[in-house]
């Protein structure tokens, strides 16, 4: 078995943009405040205090910080295929073999119109997308007809790396 680090042709790690992260934190804090207010109005004093502390700490601090700090899209092209992990949703890399691809090309896309936004998304016209931000990526078309778009800030380099692995596997 090959050492995974030694056969990496391309690697990219993306995280959500700072503006989106801040917006998410503000939304979660407001949601927690509303939840605390609604939840404590019908409880005894002791229950309200405990409930309020638990909700505030978990919703306002631990949950958003943990989610925001850990959320990332990792893309690797190795000698034996393409590996993608959208952490924390994927604990392990998802492997896509180059020999299963019929097409691969860098392209601009419209995240909201084509896939309903960013994240792990299914497209309106079929296909899936793994994207974090931006509007560029690499479109993969598999021999079985399925489509997958991998968002990338280095779409041309990612395409070139995938093509080099595809070419090596054909030889």
C-alpha positions in Angstrom: 0.0 0.0 0.0 1.3 3.4 -1.0 1.9 6.1 1.7 -1.0 8.5 1.2 1.1 11.6 1.7 3.7 10.6 -0.9 1.3 10.2 -3.8 -0.6 13.5 -3.4 -0.6 15.4 -6.7 -2.9 18.2 -5.6 -4.3 19.3 -2.3 -6.7 22.1 -1.4 -8.4 22.9 1.9 -11.3 25.5 1.9 -13.3 26.9 4.8 -16.3 29.1 4.9 -15.7 32.8 4.4 -15.4 35.0 7.6 -18.5 37.0 6.7 -20.7 33.9 6.4 -19.3 32.5 9.7 -20.0 35.8 11.5 -23.6 35.9 10.1 -24.1 32.3 11.3 -22.9 33.1 14.8 -25.2 36.1 15.1 -28.2 34.0 13.8 -27.5 31.3 16.3 -27.1 33.7 19.2 -30.4 35.4 18.4 -32.1 32.0 18.0 -30.8 30.9 21.4 -31.9 34.1 23.0 -35.4 33.6 21.7 -35.4 30.0 22.8 -34.2 30.9 26.3 -36.9 33.5 26.6 -39.7 31.2 25.4 -38.5 28.3 27.4 -38.1 30.0 30.8 -41.4 31.8 30.9 -43.4 28.7 32.2 -40.8 27.2 34.6 -39.9 27.6 38.3 -37.0 29.9 39.1 -34.5 27.1 39.7 -35.4 25.4 36.5 -35.2 28.6 34.5 -31.6 29.3 35.7 -30.3 25.8 34.9 -32.1 25.7 31.6 -30.9 29.2 30.6 -27.3 28.4 31.4 -27.3 25.1 29.4 -29.0 26.7 26.4 -26.8 29.8 26.3 -23.5 27.9 26.7 -24.4 25.1 24.2 -26.1 27.2 21.5 -24.2 30.5 21.8 -20.7 29.2 22.3 -19.9 25.6 21.8 -22.2 24.7 18.9 -21.4 27.6 16.5 -17.7 27.7 17.4 -17.3 24.0 17.0 -19.2 23.9 13.7 -17.5 26.9 12.2 -14.0 26.0 13.3 -14.3 22.4 12.1 -16.2 22.9 8.8 -13.9 22.5 5.8 -13.8 21.0 2.3 -10.6 19.0 1.6 -9.8 17.9 -1.9 -6.9 15.7 -2.8 -5.8 14.2 -6.1 -3.7 11.2 -5.6 -2.1 8.7 -8.0 -5.1 6.4 -7.5 -8.0 8.9 -7.7 -9.8 11.9 -6.4 -10.5 12.2 -2.7 -13.0 14.6 -1.2 -14.0 15.2 2.4 -16.5 17.7 3.7 -15.7 17.7 7.4 -17.5 17.2 9.8 -20.1 15.6 7.6 -17.6 13.1 6.1 -15.3 11.5 8.6 -13.3 9.8 5.9 -12.4 10.8 2.4 -14.7 9.8 -0.4 -12.7 8.3 -3.2 -13.6 8.7 -6.9 -11.5 6.6 -9.2 -10.2 8.4 -12.3 -11.0 5.4 -14.4 -14.7 5.9 -13.7 -14.7 9.4 -15.2 -15.7 10.2 -18.7 -15.2 14.0 -18.5 -13.7 16.5 -16.2 -13.5 20.3 -16.8 -13.1 23.5 -14.8 -16.1 25.8 -15.0 -17.9 28.7 -13.4 -21.3 27.9 -12.0 -24.2 29.6 -10.2 -24.3 28.0 -6.7 -27.7 29.3 -5.7 -29.5 28.7 -9.1 -27.8 25.4 -9.9 -27.5 23.8 -6.5 -29.5 25.8 -4.0 -26.4 27.3 -2.3 -23.2 26.0 -0.7 -22.5 22.8 1.2 -23.3 19.3 0.1 -26.0 19.9 -2.4 -28.1 18.1 -5.0 -28.7 20.1 -8.1 -32.1 21.1 -9.6 -31.2 19.3 -12.8 -29.5 16.3 -11.2 -25.9 15.9 -10.0 -24.4 16.9 -6.7 -22.0 19.5 -5.5 -19.5 19.8 -2.7 -18.7 23.5 -2.3 -17.8 26.0 0.4 -17.7 29.4 -1.3 -17.2 31.1 -4.6 -18.5 30.1 -8.1 -15.7 28.1 -9.6 -15.1 24.4 -9.6 -14.4 21.2 -11.5 -17.3 19.4 -13.1 -16.9 15.6 -13.1 -19.1 13.4 -15.3 -18.9 9.7 -14.6 -19.2 6.9 -17.1 -22.5 5.9 -15.5 -23.9 9.4 -16.2 -23.8 10.8 -12.7 -22.4 14.3 -12.2 -20.4 15.8 -9.3 -19.1 19.4 -9.0 -16.2 20.0 -6.7 -15.9 23.7 -5.7 -12.4 25.0 -5.9 -10.5 28.3 -5.7 -7.9 26.6 -7.9 -10.2 25.0 -10.4 -7.8 25.0 -13.3 -5.0 23.4 -11.2 -7.5 20.8 -9.9 -8.6 19.9 -13.4 -5.0 19.5 -14.6 -4.2 17.2 -11.6 -7.3 15.0 -12.3 -6.5 14.9 -16.0 -2.9 13.8 -15.2 -4.1 11.0 -13.0 -6.6 10.0 -15.7 -3.9 9.9 -18.3 -1.6 7.9 -16.1 -4.3 5.3 -15.5 -5.0 4.9 -19.2 -1.3 4.1 -19.9 
